[in-house]
Amino acid sequence: METADQTFSFNKRRALVGLTLVGIAPTVSVVTGFGLNAGLLGSLVFIFTKLWMFGLPAFWYLKVEGGVRSSSLPSNGGWMVSTYLGLGMAFVICIAYFLLGDLVLRAEDLAEILEPFGLTVPWKLAVGIVFWIFINSVLEEYVFRWFITSKLEEVVGGTWLPIFLSAGIFTLHHTIALAFFIDPLGNALASLGVFIGGVIFSWIYVQYRSVWVVWVAHAIADVAIFAIAWHLIVGF
Protein backbone atom coordinates (compact mmCIF):
# COMPACT_ATOMS: atom_id res chain seq x y z
CA MET A 1 0.00 0.00 0.00
CA GLU A 2 1.40 3.37 -1.02
CA THR A 3 2.05 5.96 1.64
CA ALA A 4 1.03 9.58 1.26
CA ASP A 5 4.70 10.52 0.75
CA GLN A 6 5.09 7.96 -2.04
CA THR A 7 1.96 9.21 -3.78
CA PHE A 8 3.14 12.81 -3.47
CA SER A 9 6.56 11.90 -4.87
CA PHE A 10 5.01 10.03 -7.80
CA ASN A 11 2.69 12.93 -8.64
CA LYS A 12 5.60 15.34 -8.46
CA ARG A 13 7.73 13.24 -10.83
CA ARG A 14 4.80 12.83 -13.20
CA ALA A 15 4.23 16.59 -13.21
CA LEU A 16 7.93 17.16 -13.95
CA VAL A 17 7.83 14.78 -16.93
CA GLY A 18 4.74 16.50 -18.37
CA LEU A 19 6.27 19.92 -17.75
CA THR A 20 9.49 18.96 -19.53
CA LEU A 21 7.76 17.42 -22.54
CA VAL A 22 5.55 20.46 -23.09
CA GLY A 23 8.10 23.10 -22.07
CA ILE A 24 10.74 22.10 -24.62
CA ALA A 25 8.39 22.09 -27.63
CA PRO A 26 8.52 25.85 -28.42
CA THR A 27 12.31 25.93 -28.20
CA VAL A 28 12.67 22.85 -30.43
CA SER A 29 10.41 24.55 -32.98
CA VAL A 30 12.40 27.79 -32.97
CA VAL A 31 15.84 26.18 -33.05
CA THR A 32 14.87 23.87 -35.91
CA GLY A 33 13.13 26.55 -37.94
CA PHE A 34 15.60 29.40 -37.49
CA GLY A 35 18.78 28.02 -35.97
CA LEU A 36 19.23 25.06 -38.33
CA ASN A 37 17.67 26.89 -41.28
CA ALA A 38 16.04 23.59 -42.06
CA GLY A 39 13.63 24.65 -44.80
CA LEU A 40 10.91 22.06 -45.39
CA LEU A 41 12.13 20.00 -42.45
CA GLY A 42 11.88 23.09 -40.26
CA SER A 43 8.31 23.69 -41.45
CA LEU A 44 7.34 20.09 -40.72
CA VAL A 45 8.95 20.24 -37.29
CA PHE A 46 7.17 23.55 -36.64
CA ILE A 47 3.79 21.95 -37.40
CA PHE A 48 4.64 18.86 -35.36
CA THR A 49 5.78 20.87 -32.34
CA LYS A 50 2.64 23.03 -32.49
CA LEU A 51 0.50 19.89 -32.41
CA TRP A 52 2.75 18.55 -29.66
CA MET A 53 2.63 21.75 -27.62
CA PHE A 54 -1.13 22.25 -27.90
CA GLY A 55 -2.23 18.61 -27.89
CA LEU A 56 -0.03 17.07 -25.22
CA PRO A 57 -1.27 19.14 -22.22
CA ALA A 58 -4.87 17.98 -22.72
CA PHE A 59 -3.78 14.38 -23.36
CA TRP A 60 -1.52 14.42 -20.31
CA TYR A 61 -4.17 15.87 -18.02
CA LEU A 62 -7.04 13.66 -19.23
CA LYS A 63 -5.30 10.36 -19.99
CA VAL A 64 -2.12 10.28 -17.90
CA GLU A 65 -3.40 12.09 -14.81
CA GLY A 66 -7.05 11.08 -15.16
CA GLY A 67 -8.27 14.65 -14.87
CA VAL A 68 -11.80 15.86 -15.59
CA ARG A 69 -12.54 17.81 -18.76
CA SER A 70 -12.97 21.53 -18.06
CA SER A 71 -13.56 24.70 -20.07
CA SER A 72 -11.66 26.80 -17.49
CA LEU A 73 -14.71 29.01 -17.04
CA PRO A 74 -14.11 31.78 -14.51
CA SER A 75 -15.67 31.40 -11.09
CA ASN A 76 -13.55 33.83 -9.05
CA GLY A 77 -14.01 37.05 -11.01
CA GLY A 78 -10.91 38.93 -12.10
CA TRP A 79 -12.24 40.45 -15.30
CA MET A 80 -11.64 44.06 -14.28
CA VAL A 81 -8.24 43.29 -12.76
CA SER A 82 -7.18 41.63 -16.01
CA THR A 83 -8.60 44.49 -18.07
CA TYR A 84 -6.76 47.15 -16.06
CA LEU A 85 -3.51 45.19 -16.16
CA GLY A 86 -3.90 44.72 -19.91
CA LEU A 87 -4.51 48.42 -20.42
CA GLY A 88 -1.50 49.22 -18.24
CA MET A 89 0.67 46.88 -20.30
CA ALA A 90 -0.62 48.39 -23.55
CA PHE A 91 0.18 51.88 -22.27
CA VAL A 92 3.72 50.87 -21.30
CA ILE A 93 4.25 49.15 -24.67
CA CYS A 94 3.18 52.29 -26.54
CA ILE A 95 5.34 54.56 -24.37
CA ALA A 96 8.33 52.23 -24.79
CA TYR A 97 7.88 52.30 -28.56
CA PHE A 98 7.55 56.09 -28.54
CA LEU A 99 10.68 56.55 -26.41
CA LEU A 100 12.91 53.74 -27.69
CA GLY A 101 11.69 53.20 -31.24
CA ASP A 102 14.46 51.66 -33.35
CA LEU A 103 16.36 50.48 -30.28
CA VAL A 104 13.71 47.81 -29.85
CA LEU A 105 12.65 47.05 -33.42
CA ARG A 106 13.26 48.61 -36.82
CA ALA A 107 10.73 48.42 -39.63
CA GLU A 108 13.16 46.53 -41.86
CA ASP A 109 13.81 43.95 -39.13
CA LEU A 110 10.09 43.35 -38.66
CA ALA A 111 9.60 43.07 -42.42
CA GLU A 112 12.39 40.45 -42.52
CA ILE A 113 10.58 38.44 -39.84
CA LEU A 114 7.15 38.67 -41.49
CA GLU A 115 8.00 38.49 -45.20
CA PRO A 116 8.65 34.70 -45.39
CA PHE A 117 5.09 34.17 -44.13
CA GLY A 118 3.57 36.67 -46.57
CA LEU A 119 2.57 38.93 -43.69
CA THR A 120 3.89 42.13 -45.27
CA VAL A 121 0.74 42.07 -47.44
CA PRO A 122 -1.86 44.18 -45.57
CA TRP A 123 -4.82 41.79 -45.78
CA LYS A 124 -2.68 38.81 -44.80
CA LEU A 125 -1.25 40.77 -41.89
CA ALA A 126 -4.80 41.66 -40.79
CA VAL A 127 -5.82 37.98 -40.89
CA GLY A 128 -2.66 37.08 -38.97
CA ILE A 129 -3.42 39.68 -36.30
CA VAL A 130 -6.97 38.38 -35.80
CA PHE A 131 -5.62 34.83 -35.55
CA TRP A 132 -2.91 35.84 -33.09
CA ILE A 133 -5.22 37.78 -30.78
CA PHE A 134 -8.27 35.49 -30.77
CA ILE A 135 -6.75 32.03 -31.23
CA ASN A 136 -3.00 31.91 -30.62
CA SER A 137 -3.08 33.97 -27.43
CA VAL A 138 -5.80 31.69 -25.98
CA LEU A 139 -3.69 28.64 -26.84
CA GLU A 140 -0.65 30.26 -25.21
CA GLU A 141 -2.61 30.81 -22.01
CA TYR A 142 -3.78 27.20 -22.11
CA VAL A 143 -0.18 25.95 -22.49
CA PHE A 144 1.92 28.40 -20.49
CA ARG A 145 -0.47 29.42 -17.75
CA TRP A 146 -2.86 26.49 -17.24
CA PHE A 147 -0.45 23.63 -17.88
CA ILE A 148 3.10 24.89 -17.30
CA THR A 149 2.35 27.19 -14.36
CA SER A 150 0.17 24.52 -12.72
CA LYS A 151 2.85 21.85 -13.17
CA LEU A 152 5.50 24.17 -11.74
CA GLU A 153 3.28 24.69 -8.70
CA GLU A 154 3.24 20.92 -8.22
CA VAL A 155 6.99 20.53 -8.76
CA VAL A 156 8.49 23.48 -6.86
CA GLY A 157 5.58 24.69 -4.71
CA GLY A 158 4.90 28.22 -3.53
CA THR A 159 3.42 31.08 -5.51
CA TRP A 160 6.08 33.37 -6.92
CA LEU A 161 8.70 30.80 -7.92
CA PRO A 162 6.30 29.00 -10.30
CA ILE A 163 5.23 32.38 -11.67
CA PHE A 164 8.80 33.47 -12.41
CA LEU A 165 9.84 30.09 -13.81
CA SER A 166 6.77 29.97 -16.05
CA ALA A 167 7.56 33.47 -17.32
CA GLY A 168 11.13 32.35 -18.01
CA ILE A 169 9.95 29.37 -20.08
CA PHE A 170 7.51 31.67 -21.89
CA THR A 171 10.34 34.09 -22.69
CA LEU A 172 13.01 31.60 -23.76
CA HIS A 173 11.75 30.71 -27.23
CA HIS A 174 10.89 34.36 -27.95
CA THR A 175 14.46 35.36 -27.09
CA ILE A 176 15.97 32.65 -29.28
CA ALA A 177 13.73 33.55 -32.24
CA LEU A 178 14.41 37.29 -31.96
CA ALA A 179 18.17 36.67 -31.80
CA PHE A 180 18.07 35.76 -35.50
CA PHE A 181 16.49 39.05 -36.54
CA ILE A 182 17.34 41.92 -34.17
CA ASP A 183 20.43 43.18 -32.39
CA PRO A 184 21.26 42.08 -28.82
CA LEU A 185 20.08 45.32 -27.19
CA GLY A 186 16.72 45.19 -28.94
CA ASN A 187 16.40 41.52 -28.07
CA ALA A 188 17.21 42.18 -24.41
CA LEU A 189 14.59 44.94 -24.20
CA ALA A 190 11.96 42.88 -26.01
CA SER A 191 12.72 39.80 -23.91
CA LEU A 192 12.40 41.84 -20.72
CA GLY A 193 8.99 42.98 -21.88
CA VAL A 194 7.94 39.40 -22.68
CA PHE A 195 9.17 38.21 -19.28
CA ILE A 196 7.28 40.93 -17.40
CA GLY A 197 4.18 40.10 -19.43
CA GLY A 198 4.62 36.43 -18.58
CA VAL A 199 4.86 37.26 -14.88
CA ILE A 200 1.67 39.32 -15.05
CA PHE A 201 -0.23 36.66 -16.99
CA SER A 202 0.89 33.88 -14.64
CA TRP A 203 -0.03 35.96 -11.59
CA ILE A 204 -3.52 36.54 -12.98
CA TYR A 205 -3.92 32.82 -13.60
CA VAL A 206 -2.73 31.88 -10.11
CA GLN A 207 -5.19 34.36 -8.62
CA TYR A 208 -8.27 33.53 -10.70
CA ARG A 209 -7.63 30.06 -12.23
CA SER A 210 -9.14 30.77 -15.63
CA VAL A 211 -7.30 31.10 -18.94
CA TRP A 212 -10.17 33.27 -20.20
CA VAL A 213 -9.57 35.89 -17.54
CA VAL A 214 -5.85 35.93 -18.36
CA TRP A 215 -6.61 36.13 -22.06
CA VAL A 216 -8.27 39.52 -21.61
CA ALA A 217 -4.99 41.09 -20.47
CA HIS A 218 -3.03 39.18 -23.12
CA ALA A 219 -5.37 40.28 -25.90
CA ILE A 220 -5.26 43.95 -24.89
CA ALA A 221 -1.45 43.87 -24.79
CA ASP A 222 -1.43 42.14 -28.19
CA VAL A 223 -3.61 44.90 -29.66
CA ALA A 224 -0.93 47.44 -28.73
CA ILE A 225 1.86 45.26 -30.13
CA PHE A 226 0.08 44.62 -33.42
CA ALA A 227 -0.94 48.26 -33.78
CA ILE A 228 2.78 49.08 -33.71
CA ALA A 229 3.49 46.26 -36.17
CA TRP A 230 0.81 47.59 -38.51
CA HIS A 231 2.27 51.09 -38.25
CA LEU A 232 5.75 49.80 -39.14
CA ILE A 233 4.69 47.56 -42.03
CA VAL A 234 1.62 49.24 -43.53
CA GLY A 235 1.30 52.64 -41.86
CA PHE A 236 -1.77 54.51 -40.69
Stockholm file with secondary structure:
# STOCKHOLM 1.0

chainA/1-236         METADQTFSFNKRRALVGLTLVGIAPTVSVVTGFGLNAGLLGSLVFIFTKLWMFGLPAFWYLKVEGGVRSSSLPSNGGWMVSTYLGLGMAFVICIAYFLLGDLVLRAEDLAEILEPFGLTVPWKLAVGIVFWIFINSVLEEYVFRWFITSKLEEVVGGTWLPIFLSAGIFTLHHTIALAFFIDPLGNALASLGVFIGGVIFSWIYVQYRSVWVVWVAHAIADVAIFAIAWHLIVGF
#=GR chainA/1-236 SS CCCHHHHHHHHHHHHHHHHHHHHTHHHHHHIIIIISCCTHHHHHHHHHHHHHHHHHHHHIIIIISCCCCCCCCCSSCCHHHHHHHHHHHHHHHHHHHHHHGGGTCCHHHHHHHHGGGTTTSHHHHHHHHHHIIIIIHHHHIIIIIIIIIHHHHHHHCSSHHHHHHHHHHHHHHHHHHHHTTSCHHHHHHHHHHHHHHHHHHHHHHHHHCCHHHHHHHHHHHHHHHHHHHHHHHTCC
#=GC SS_cons         CCCHHHHHHHHHHHHHHHHHHHHTHHHHHHIIIIISCCTHHHHHHHHHHHHHHHHHHHHIIIIISCCCCCCCCCSSCCHHHHHHHHHHHHHHHHHHHHHHGGGTCCHHHHHHHHGGGTTTSHHHHHHHHHHIIIIIHHHHIIIIIIIIIHHHHHHHCSSHHHHHHHHHHHHHHHHHHHHTTSCHHHHHHHHHHHHHHHHHHHHHHHHHCCHHHHHHHHHHHHHHHHHHHHHHHTCC
//
